[in-house]
Amino acid sequence: MRKDAMEFAKKCDACQRHAHVSHQPAEPLHQKLEEIGGKLAEELPLVLWADKTTPKVATGQTPFSLVFGAEAVIPSEVRVPTHRYGCITEDRSQVEMASNLDTIDELRTSARIRMASYRQTVARSYNKNVKVRTLQVGDLVLRKVFQNTKNQQAGKFAYNWEGPYQVESTVGNGAYRLMTLEGQMVPRSWNITHLKKYFT
């Protein structure tokens, strides 16, 4: 009898539509290791100077040094010479630059390895809270109601979920294409975090 009561409650339409929105990840973190160097070279003009010359946690290097093979001389060092700027001669500068250019590939490889390690640490931390949920083609689902689509007149009695919709296809990485029960396609794909299974 208890099992029957639980099954009956699980299929309650109003209960499903008013259910709280879970903030627990439903899909593991999907990583994409970007190419260091060329990507940074394209983005350098768009980024603030301070950001270019600040070492990043992920790589342990400044973006400037990864692209150009040497640390930047900041404008204040030219006006008020520091030991690094004041003690360098043109000949020594050429030797240092040649040395930096010879070792730039190793520096970038080291940064790439460190970034991969950093991303694995972030993914491990994120994935330990994941409660995997998957859907199959044909499943009925409810879609999260967003602030801009919520019925403002309903106040606190507004639904948290709308639908039901049918899963039309799997896009990949926890994303699904939906269609209405009348067979009309819903625009764009939807992530599993914005969907929940609907029981009838």
C-alpha positions, 0 to 999 in steps of 0.5 A: 500500500505504501509503494502504491501511495508513493507511485500515486504521489509521484504521478500527481500533475500539480506536484510535479509542476510545483516541484523545486528546481534542483541545483545539483549537476545532472551531467559531468563537466565536459572539458575542452582543452583549447590551444594555448598560444594562437588563441591567446595571440588573437585575443590579446588586443581585447584583454586588459593590460593587467590581465595580460601581465598577471600570472594565471593559476591554471598555467602558472604563466602570464598570457603575455609570456606564453605568446611572446616568450618574454615578460612585458616591461610595464610603462612604469618601469621605463619612467622609474627604472627598476633593477630588471630594467636599469641593469640590462644592456642591449647586448644582454637583452638580445641574449635573453630574448634569444634564450626566451625564444629557444625555450618558449615551446617548453614554456607553452608545453608546461603551461598546457600540462598545468592547465590540463591538471588544473581542469582535471582538479576542477572537474573532479570537484564538480563531478563529485556532486553530480547525480546523473540523469538521462532521458530517452527519445520518447520520454515525457519531460517538464521544462523549467520555467524561467523568470522571463516566461513565468506568469507574474499574476500567479505570484508564489503559486506560479508553476516552476515547470511547464509542459509536458514535452516529448524528447524528440532526439538526443543532441549530446552532452546532456542536451535534448531536442523537444517537441510538443505533444502535438508534434511541433518542434520546440526551438533550440536544444535544452540541457538536462539541468532544465528538464525533469522527467514527467510521470503519467 
